[in-house]
């Protein structure tokens, strides 16, 4: 193998590695954005409940039953901590199987 072939091979390998890294970053960014959409939807439903009823709901089931909250429960794990009816709850969304 001459030096030009080695350089071509190294450039090709470098381009492939960069492509894999870029695709991985884009995928992680998309997953993060989707989790944020779920979190924001839950927060919006809780705020709507507070505006209508004057209190934040105690749990997610109340939002599902009365405020049409829906998300893929098989894909996302949601932690909803309501510690007072007049404080917005802490909402954490994690994609199941995420790293």
N, C-alpha and C positions, 0 to 999 in steps of 0.2 A: 504494500500500500504506500502510495506516495503522500507527501505532506498535504497536498490539496484535497485528497480524498478524506484524510483524517479530519481536516478542518470542516469539510462539508458534513461529515458524519456528526461531529460535535455540535455544529450549528443545528442540524436536524434534531438531535436529541434535546438540545436546549429549548428549541421551539416547542417540541412535544411536552416537555416538562412544564413550561410556562402555560401552555394551553390547559393542561390538567389542573394546575393550580388555579387558573382563572375560572374554569368551570366550577370547581369546588367552592370558590369564594362567592360566585354568583348564586349557587344553590343554597349556601348558608345564609346569604343575605335575603333570599326569597323566603326561606323558612322563618327567619326572624320577622320579616314584614307580615307574614300571615299570622303569626302568633300575636303580633301587636294589633292586628285588625280584630282578632277574637277578643283580646283584652279591652280594646276600645268599645266594642259592641256591648260587652258586659257592663262596662262603666256607664255607657250611654243609657242602657236600660235601667240601671240603678239610679241614675240622676233623674230620669223620667219618672220613676216610681216616687222619688223624693218630691219632685215638683207636683205630682198629682196627689199623693197621700200624706206628705209632710214627714215622711220617715224613710230611711233606707231599708231595704228588705233584709231579713235575717239570713237568708240563704239563696242559692241559685235556683232552687226549685220554685220558689215564689216568682222569680223573674220568668222562668219557663212557663209557668201556669198562667200568669197574668199579663206579661209584657212581651210575649212571643219571642223570647230569647231562644235561639237555637244555634248550636255549633256542633262540630263533629267530636263527640265525646270519646270515640275510639282513637282519634288522632291527637287530641289535646287533653292534658291534665290541668285542671283549673283549681287554684286555691283561692277561696273567697272568705276573707276574715272580716266579719262585721262585729265591731266591738261596741257600737253605740248607734242608736237609730238616727242620730243627728250628725254623725261623721261618716264621710264617704268610706266605704270598705276598702281594704287592701286587696288588690286583685293581682294574682300571678298566674301566667299561662306558660306552660311548658309543653313542647311537642313530645309525645310519647316516643321513646326510642331515640330521642335526640342525644347527641354526644355532650 
